[in-house]
Amino acid sequence: MPKARNKLPPELAGLLRSDLERVITEANLGKEDTGIATKYLIEQIPQIDIAEELDVDRSTISMRVKGILHKLSETARKIT
């Protein structure tokens, strides 16, 4: 399976995996968005594969990832 090429916001780009996992947990994204964040950012699964797994359009995942990244950036600023 190909890896996702993620361009992360500056607040997230320098984080270690353990720190990123903590930010995802602390952001309180909800079950589905936490799953999307973990698959996309930690497991580096491409959006199209996540969309297929969740039976939604890739564009839906793209929009949700934007919101997830925004929330994660806010959380990272607060806890790091």
SETI-951750 format. One record per residue: z, y, x of N, C-alpha, C in turn; residue in one letter. Coordinates in pm, 1 decimal. Layout:
SETI-951750
<site <Z; Y; X>; <Z; Y; X>; <Z; Y; X>; 'A'>,
...
end
This chain:
SETI-951750
<site <0.0; -117.3; 84.5>; <0.0; 0.0; 0.0>; <0.0; 123.6; 89.1>; 'M'>,
<site <-88.6; 220.0; 62.7>; <-91.6; 341.3; 143.4>; <34.1; 424.3; 120.7>; 'P'>,
<site <68.6; 502.7; 221.6>; <184.6; 590.1; 211.1>; <141.8; 726.3; 158.2>; 'K'>,
<site <232.1; 788.0; 82.5>; <206.0; 921.5; 30.8>; <213.0; 1022.3; 144.6>; 'A'>,
<site <127.1; 1122.2; 138.6>; <132.3; 1232.3; 234.7>; <200.1; 1348.7; 165.0>; 'R'>,
<site <328.2; 1363.6; 189.4>; <406.3; 1464.4; 119.2>; <421.4; 1588.5; 206.1>; 'N'>,
<site <395.6; 1701.6; 145.7>; <428.6; 1828.2; 211.4>; <554.8; 1878.5; 142.6>; 'K'>,
<site <662.8; 1873.9; 216.5>; <792.2; 1908.9; 159.9>; <824.2; 2056.1; 180.3>; 'L'>,
<site <900.6; 2114.0; 87.2>; <948.5; 2251.0; 107.8>; <1034.9; 2257.0; 233.5>; 'P'>,
<site <1046.4; 2373.5; 296.1>; <1122.2; 2386.4; 421.2>; <1266.3; 2335.0; 410.2>; 'P'>,
<site <1328.7; 2351.4; 294.3>; <1468.2; 2307.7; 276.1>; <1481.7; 2155.8; 286.4>; 'E'>,
<site <1373.1; 2084.6; 261.0>; <1377.3; 1938.3; 261.4>; <1309.7; 1876.7; 383.0>; 'L'>,
<site <1222.5; 1951.2; 446.0>; <1137.0; 1895.9; 552.1>; <1215.6; 1841.8; 670.8>; 'A'>,
<site <1323.5; 1904.3; 707.3>; <1396.6; 1862.1; 826.2>; <1509.5; 1764.6; 800.5>; 'G'>,
<site <1525.6; 1721.5; 675.3>; <1637.4; 1634.2; 642.5>; <1613.6; 1490.9; 688.6>; 'L'>,
<site <1721.2; 1427.1; 731.4>; <1716.5; 1284.6; 760.0>; <1708.5; 1208.0; 628.0>; 'L'>,
<site <1667.5; 1083.1; 635.2>; <1655.5; 1001.4; 513.9>; <1788.4; 998.7; 437.5>; 'R'>,
<site <1898.8; 978.5; 507.1>; <2029.2; 971.5; 440.0>; <2063.2; 1103.9; 371.1>; 'S'>,
<site <2027.1; 1215.0; 435.0>; <2050.7; 1346.0; 373.9>; <1962.7; 1365.7; 251.0>; 'D'>,
<site <1838.0; 1321.7; 260.1>; <1746.9; 1333.3; 146.3>; <1795.7; 1247.3; 30.0>; 'L'>,
<site <1845.4; 1128.5; 59.5>; <1901.3; 1042.6; -45.5>; <2020.9; 1110.6; -111.8>; 'E'>,
<site <2103.4; 1176.3; -31.8>; <2219.4; 1248.1; -86.3>; <2174.6; 1363.3; -175.7>; 'R'>,
<site <2075.1; 1437.8; -131.5>; <2024.4; 1549.9; -212.0>; <1969.5; 1498.6; -344.5>; 'V'>,
<site <1896.4; 1387.8; -341.5>; <1842.4; 1330.7; -465.3>; <1955.8; 1292.8; -559.2>; 'I'>,
<site <2060.1; 1230.4; -505.0>; <2175.2; 1191.2; -587.5>; <2246.9; 1312.7; -643.2>; 'T'>,
<site <2271.8; 1410.6; -557.8>; <2347.4; 1529.7; -598.1>; <2270.0; 1619.0; -695.7>; 'E'>,
<site <2138.1; 1610.0; -695.6>; <2056.9; 1696.1; -781.9>; <2069.0; 1659.1; -928.8>; 'A'>,
<site <2119.8; 1538.4; -957.2>; <2139.8; 1495.3; -1095.7>; <2011.0; 1511.4; -1177.8>; 'N'>,
<site <1906.4; 1445.8; -1132.0>; <1773.3; 1459.9; -1191.1>; <1753.2; 1378.8; -1318.7>; 'L'>,
<site <1837.7; 1284.8; -1344.4>; <1815.0; 1191.9; -1453.7>; <1751.6; 1064.8; -1397.5>; 'G'>,
<site <1759.9; 958.6; -1474.1>; <1717.8; 827.3; -1424.6>; <1570.3; 822.7; -1383.4>; 'K'>,
<site <1481.2; 868.6; -1470.9>; <1338.3; 857.3; -1441.4>; <1296.1; 949.1; -1326.7>; 'E'>,
<site <1342.2; 1073.5; -1326.1>; <1305.3; 1165.0; -1217.6>; <1367.6; 1123.4; -1085.1>; 'D'>,
<site <1487.2; 1065.2; -1088.9>; <1547.4; 1012.3; -966.1>; <1460.7; 900.4; -911.5>; 'T'>,
<site <1412.1; 814.9; -1000.2>; <1322.1; 707.0; -958.9>; <1193.7; 760.3; -898.3>; 'G'>,
<site <1136.6; 862.5; -961.5>; <1013.9; 923.7; -909.4>; <1040.9; 984.5; -772.1>; 'I'>,
<site <1150.4; 1058.1; -758.9>; <1184.5; 1121.4; -631.2>; <1202.4; 1016.4; -522.0>; 'A'>,
<site <1272.1; 909.2; -554.0>; <1296.4; 804.3; -455.9>; <1166.1; 736.8; -414.5>; 'T'>,
<site <1083.9; 703.2; -511.9>; <956.2; 637.6; -480.8>; <866.1; 729.4; -397.7>; 'K'>,
<site <857.4; 855.2; -436.8>; <764.6; 947.5; -372.5>; <814.8; 995.3; -236.5>; 'Y'>,
<site <943.1; 1031.0; -228.5>; <994.4; 1091.3; -105.7>; <1053.6; 990.7; -7.3>; 'L'>,
<site <1124.5; 891.4; -55.8>; <1189.5; 795.3; 33.1>; <1094.4; 679.4; 65.7>; 'I'>,
<site <1038.0; 619.0; -38.7>; <949.7; 503.8; -18.5>; <806.4; 545.6; 14.4>; 'E'>,
<site <775.2; 672.9; -4.3>; <644.3; 732.3; 22.7>; <531.0; 660.3; -51.3>; 'Q'>,
<site <554.4; 633.8; -178.5>; <452.6; 573.8; -264.0>; <367.0; 687.2; -321.7>; 'I'>,
<site <234.8; 674.6; -317.7>; <147.7; 780.8; -370.6>; <169.3; 803.4; -521.0>; 'P'>,
<site <145.1; 926.8; -562.0>; <162.8; 963.7; -702.5>; <82.1; 874.6; -796.5>; 'Q'>,
<site <-38.2; 837.9; -758.9>; <-123.0; 756.9; -845.9>; <-58.9; 620.9; -872.3>; 'I'>,
<site <6.5; 564.7; -771.1>; <72.7; 434.7; -788.3>; <197.9; 447.6; -874.8>; 'D'>,
<site <269.8; 556.6; -858.9>; <387.2; 581.5; -942.9>; <342.3; 598.9; -1087.5>; 'I'>,
<site <235.0; 674.7; -1107.4>; <182.7; 696.7; -1242.0>; <141.9; 565.1; -1307.9>; 'A'>,
<site <76.9; 480.7; -1231.8>; <34.3; 351.6; -1285.2>; <155.2; 267.3; -1325.0>; 'E'>,
<site <255.9; 267.0; -1241.8>; <377.3; 190.0; -1270.2>; <447.1; 239.3; -1396.6>; 'E'>,
<site <447.5; 372.4; -1416.5>; <513.7; 431.0; -1533.0>; <421.0; 444.7; -1654.3>; 'L'>,
<site <294.2; 406.2; -1635.1>; <193.5; 412.1; -1741.2>; <174.0; 554.9; -1794.2>; 'D'>,
<site <156.8; 648.4; -1699.7>; <127.2; 787.5; -1733.0>; <13.7; 835.1; -1642.3>; 'V'>,
<site <-41.4; 952.6; -1672.4>; <-145.6; 1011.1; -1587.6>; <-86.3; 1060.0; -1455.7>; 'D'>,
<site <-169.4; 1060.2; -1351.3>; <-125.0; 1111.7; -1222.9>; <-86.0; 1258.3; -1234.2>; 'R'>,
<site <-157.6; 1333.0; -1318.6>; <-126.7; 1474.8; -1335.5>; <15.0; 1494.7; -1390.6>; 'S'>,
<site <60.9; 1402.4; -1472.8>; <198.0; 1408.7; -1525.1>; <297.4; 1393.4; -1410.7>; 'T'>,
<site <271.5; 1298.2; -1323.0>; <359.9; 1277.5; -1208.0>; <355.5; 1400.0; -1116.2>; 'I'>,
<site <237.9; 1455.5; -1096.9>; <223.5; 1573.9; -1012.4>; <308.8; 1689.3; -1064.9>; 'S'>,
<site <303.4; 1713.4; -1194.8>; <382.6; 1821.6; -1254.4>; <531.7; 1792.8; -1240.5>; 'M'>,
<site <569.7; 1667.9; -1262.1>; <711.4; 1632.8; -1251.3>; <759.6; 1643.7; -1107.3>; 'R'>,
<site <676.1; 1605.1; -1011.8>; <713.5; 1615.7; -871.0>; <739.0; 1761.9; -834.5>; 'V'>,
<site <657.7; 1853.1; -885.2>; <679.8; 1995.8; -857.5>; <817.9; 2039.5; -904.4>; 'K'>,
<site <855.0; 1999.9; -1025.6>; <987.1; 2033.1; -1078.1>; <1098.9; 1965.9; -1000.0>; 'G'>,
<site <1076.3; 1840.3; -962.5>; <1173.9; 1764.8; -884.2>; <1195.3; 1832.7; -749.0>; 'I'>,
<site <1087.6; 1869.8; -681.7>; <1099.1; 1934.8; -550.6>; <1173.2; 2067.8; -561.0>; 'L'>,
<site <1147.9; 2141.7; -667.6>; <1217.8; 2269.4; -688.9>; <1368.1; 2244.6; -702.6>; 'H'>,
<site <1404.6; 2148.4; -786.4>; <1546.3; 2116.5; -807.9>; <1610.7; 2064.5; -679.2>; 'K'>,
<site <1538.9; 1980.8; -605.3>; <1592.2; 1928.0; -480.1>; <1610.8; 2039.4; -376.6>; 'L'>,
<site <1517.8; 2134.0; -371.8>; <1529.5; 2247.1; -279.1>; <1653.8; 2329.9; -309.6>; 'S'>,
<site <1676.9; 2356.6; -438.3>; <1795.8; 2431.7; -478.6>; <1922.6; 2357.0; -439.5>; 'E'>,
<site <1923.5; 2226.3; -464.0>; <2039.4; 2144.7; -431.6>; <2062.5; 2140.4; -281.0>; 'T'>,
<site <1955.9; 2123.7; -203.3>; <1969.2; 2116.9; -57.4>; <2027.1; 2247.4; -2.1>; 'A'>,
<site <1984.8; 2360.7; -56.8>; <2038.4; 2489.0; -10.9>; <2188.6; 2497.8; -34.7>; 'R'>,
<site <2234.5; 2435.3; -144.1>; <2375.8; 2442.1; -177.3>; <2462.5; 2347.9; -93.9>; 'K'>,
<site <2409.0; 2231.6; -58.7>; <2494.8; 2131.6; 5.8>; <2471.8; 2113.7; 156.0>; 'I'>,
<site <2367.0; 2175.0; 209.9>; <2345.0; 2158.8; 354.1>; <2369.2; 2289.1; 427.2>; 'T'>,
end
